[in-house]
Each structure stands twice: as C-alpha cells, then as structure tokens.
Amino acid sequence: MFYYLKKLHAFAGRKLYANLAGTIVVSMMEGIGIFLLAPMLGLIGLLDAASGGIPLLSAAAEPLQRLSPELRLPAVLAVFLMLLLGQGLLQRLLANMSAELEQGFIRHLRLELYRGLLQSNWAFFLKRRRSDFIHHATIELPRVSFGVFMCLRLATTLLFTLIQIGFALWLSVPLTLAVLLCGLALAAYSRSQVRRSRALGKDTTELMQRYVGGMTDHFNGIKDIKGNRMEQQHLSWFRALCDRLESNLVQFTKLQSASQFRYKAAASILIAVFVYFAFAVLHVHAETLIFIVLVFSRLWPKFSTLQSNLEQIGQTVPAFRHLRELQQASEEAQEPELGPVRLAEGDAMRVSQGFEMRDVYYRYDRDQATYALQGVSLRIPAHRMTAVVGRSGAGKSTLIDLLIGLVQPERGQVLVDGKPLGAGEAYELRRSVSYVSQDPFLFHESVRDNLAIAAPEASEAQMWEALRFAAADAFVKRLPEGLDTVLGDRGVRLSGGERQRIVLARAILRNPSVLVLDEATSALDGEREAGIQEALERLRGRMTLIVIAHRLSTIRGADQIIVLDNGSVVQHGGYAQLSEEQDGLFGKLLSYQARASG
Ligand SMILES: Nc1ncnc2c1ncn2[C@@H]1O[C@H](COP(=O)(O)OP(=O)(O)OP(=O)(O)O)[C@@H](O)[C@H]1O
C-alpha cells in the first residue's frame, strides 16, 4: 500500500497537498458554522449569547453587540450564508480536483502497468494466463486506486477528528475522555471486522480472476462450445461463480452495515447517558450541554467513518498485493534494452552472415526433466532459405524463439553474425525480424492501419506492393472499402488464409533482414501457396528466410532443411539429398504425406 501511496505522491506532488489542505479547510468551515449557531440562537432568544460559560462564545458574540439590534440577525445570517456558500464552492472545487487526481492516477497506473507488461520478456508471458492481465488492468487496478484514495480520506478524517477532539477537550475534558474511551473500546471490538473485510477482499480477487479467466476462455472457444452443445455445462459453471460473487459482495455490505449500526446504536446510548449525567448529576449549564451535544454529534460520526474507511481499505488490500506482485514480476522480466521505440528500420541491425547454435539446451520448466530442445547445433546462413521440419511437438517453434532471442538457452549459445545473442542484442535484433506466427493476429482496424502498424512511413504504393507480394491484392481490392475496410469481429471477417496473407504482407512491408514464417501459409490453397513460394524465391538473397512447414511440398526450394525430432536435429541438408535418405525421418514424413494426399 505504501508503494502505491508513494507513487501517488510522486504523481500528484503539490496538488495532493492542496487537496488535503482544502479538505481540512472545508471541515473547519463546517465547525465554524456550528459554532456560529450559538450567537444565532442567542439572537433569536434561545440562548444567552453573552454567556461566559462557553469558551469563545462571548468573543464571537462581542462584535455583534456593537451592531444595532435590528442588524444583528441579518449580520449573523450573512456570515452564516457566506460560510455555507464558501464551503459549497470549495467543496465543488475539491470534488473536481479529486476527480482529476483520481482519474489521472488511474491513467498513470494503467500506462505503467501496460508499458511494463509490453516490455516484459517472453518467458514472463509463458508462465501466465493472458486473462490475468485483463483482470489486473480492468478490475484490480481501479480497486488499488480506490484503496489509495481511501487511505487519503482516512488521513483527513483522522486529522479532522483530532481537531474535533481538541475542541471537545476544551469544552469538557471528562466528557471528551469518556467519549474517546467508548470510541476506542468500540474500535478495538470492531478490529475483527477489518480482518474479515480483508478476507472477503481476498475472495473477491480470486473470484474475479476466475470470472475474467473463464469468460475469456469461453468466448475464445465459443465455436467449440456451440459446435459440441456444451452451453449447459458452461452456464452451470457461470451460475455457480456468480452465486459466490453475489454472496461475497453482499457479505461485505452486511459487514459494513453491521458495524455502522453498532456505532449508531452506541451513539444514541452515549448521548442519552451524557445528557443525563451532565444535566442531572453534574448540573452543567443548558448552553454547555447544547454545545456538548453538538460537538459530540459531529465527533462520533467521524469514528464510524474511520471504521468504514478501514474496512474498505481492508477489502482492497489483497488487490494491492496482487497488482504489486504482477508488477514486480514484470519489472524483473524487463527487456534489458528499452530506450524509445524506433519504428524506422533503417538503422536496425542487419544480419549479414547468419545464425549459429552451439549445443543448445532449453526446457520450459526447469523443475521438469524433459527438454524442448537438447544438444542442438546448426547454422543458418544469411540471405538463404532455411526450412525447419519435424513432427508436431518436435521443437520447431521453440527453435525459432531461441533464434530470435525470445527466450535464452539454458545451456549452449546462439550466435548472430558470430556474436553471442544476449537478451539485449536480441531486443535489437527483433527490430529487423518479421515473424509470422501460426495464429496470425490482426487488429480490429482497417487493412491500412493493420499494415501501417508495422511500417508507419509506408506509402500506399508500398502497401499495395506488399499485398501483391503476399497474393492478397486481389481480395483486398474486392473488399467494400478496399484498404480502408475494417477487419475483425465487427468488420469484415476474413478466412484463415486471407488473414495469413495480410499478415504476410505486413511482415514484408517492414523490409526485414530476417523473415520467419511459422506455418504461415498452412491455411492457403495449393495455388496461392505456390504464388507465395515464388514471392519467397524473389525475397531470397534480399533477406534471410526461415520457414517452418508441415506441408513438405512447399519447401522444395529451400537451400537447407533442418529436421528436428524430440528436440534434437536428426537430419539436415538439401531437399533432394534428404528425400533420398530412405531411413531418415524426412523420407518417412514425405512418404506419409504422399500417402495421405494420394
Ligand atoms: N509454453 C510452453 N510451456 C511448456 N511446454 C511447452 C510450451 N510450449 C511448448 N512446449 C513443449 O515444448 C515442446 C516443443 O514445442 P514446440 O511448440 O516447439 O513444437 P513444434 O515442433 O513447434 O510443434 P507444432 O508443430 O505442433 O507447432 C513440446 O513438447 C511442447 O509440449
């Protein structure tokens, strides 16, 4: 919590103190307003305004005595009005300022979280559920911000309570001490409520995490759900979770209302007892009694506000811990070379000789014995086309991740142009790599925006050239608004192959030094794939091509084929050479495919 309070301090600076000071002034004005009630009551004959029994009262009434009697009431009312209006205006100003501070702080936290996550290395993402990021950004983060401002509210309430206590002590020490003792006793009794709030807050965090995770999974897999008639099972799961969420939030409200009731009940009893003792036993003046009742009726609600603030803070504590843990993990996983993001690729690192792997070992989980890659040594020459093949799960994607430095080997070395590829160099290298994954990703934006994200300076002519290259020009031309057609769920839905071609065009538009295609043409028909093969032929020489393909016919033109099996390189060489090695895995894979298609 202190971490985020410090953050707010760094973010808001002087504004924060102005806000706190303003809140105190508003509270003071409220106090003065009450104090002014006395001369007012005196003027209308309810109270002896010149009474010396009440501190400050005679001093406050004294200027009034100098006015002619008929002006006194308007004068007091004018001051009263000014105070109330001033307080109202200041309150309005403060409310606006608080909203700006609060929203500004949320924006600051959001940006910090998002930037931190984006700049975390790939290993960080491998270990986490994607929906957890959404949960943190949309639910935990506002809770944290709410908690931070609740702490500030607690601080101002505490301060103002102290002022009120001082004032009350001045009026009557024994009665104030009695009220304080009762307040402390009730606070001690209510401590368990704060603990309970924290436990409920922990449950809220867990339940919301499940809620966001489940919803994300279900809607990602909605086709599977519909296609397999699994709606009922999902609905039951959802209903059970909603029941728990409902009960969790209702319990918190019940807890709060119970402690508020306790404070209210105690207040009524105390006031009755005080009035009795003050009047019947201690025989204090009626004026003093009215003041005591007035002051205590202001003081006691502060105690219940403090209690309520503490419970609300308790409820948000788990969110603080949760968000901080994620941020800490993401800070530890930051890419070493961050600097400003430069999209112009002119000065990006160009691979001139090629890649090399020396006895590389990698496993996703260091607690497990199985390696995704083991003892891999290979060379990938620059400006040539290298294909990586193997059965599903053989380690092809892992190999690519290591080559472009998304993950680092556990043992062994990856070299680029003869130099070891550390995490810092990898970040630099990826500025000149275009990577097209198995599941290509398009934004819910126009074709133009989707292309421009990779190369903001690209002209329209260059975009069309890239689309032509990827055999996507014809279908983009046919889209209702051409380049400006919005793609995605609420725009034009593309087929898997069409999506792949746009992503390929985007990859080419960056004019990368290394183009990696991970099953990037799997959804294309033979004719279109042949078109892309020709395009790749043209790219060879200009850039280093690394292609993962299941359909072996598509890699006939490769300069080199690397065959992986169970995380090791089992064969490498040209297409013709490998196809002749009858006992080799490549030959087997070829014959399986020939049988399947034949
Ligand atoms: N994020 C991960 N966490 C743990 N294990 C993983 C992860 N990703 C891959 N693996 C494991 O590493 C091994 C190699 O996976 P990889 O994705 O590199 O294979 P692949 O050859 O690309 O497979 P495919 O052709 O099916 O995409 C597999 O055994 C897989 O289960």
The ligand as an ORCA input file, in Angstrom:
! r2SCAN-3c Opt
* xyz 0 1
  N       4.694    -22.649    -23.178
  C       5.110    -23.897    -23.019
  N       5.221    -24.408    -21.786
  C       5.620    -25.669    -21.595
  N       5.950    -26.504    -22.582
  C       5.863    -26.071    -23.847
  C       5.436    -24.739    -24.133
  N       5.448    -24.565    -25.474
  C       5.868    -25.739    -25.988
  N       6.123    -26.634    -25.024
  C       6.607    -28.016    -25.204
  O       7.843    -27.967    -25.893
  C       7.907    -28.965    -26.881
  C       8.206    -28.329    -28.257
  O       7.127    -27.491    -28.594
  P       7.120    -26.633    -29.931
  O       5.923    -25.758    -29.879
  O       8.446    -26.011    -30.112
  O       6.902    -27.749    -31.020
  P       6.582    -27.604    -32.570
  O       7.520    -28.529    -33.271
  O       6.611    -26.188    -32.966
  O       5.102    -28.182    -32.613
  P       3.912    -27.849    -33.626
  O       4.357    -28.281    -34.994
  O       2.791    -28.689    -33.123
  O       3.670    -26.398    -33.510
  C       6.580    -29.697    -26.867
  O       6.778    -30.900    -26.156
  C       5.654    -28.792    -26.094
  O       4.756    -29.532    -25.333
*
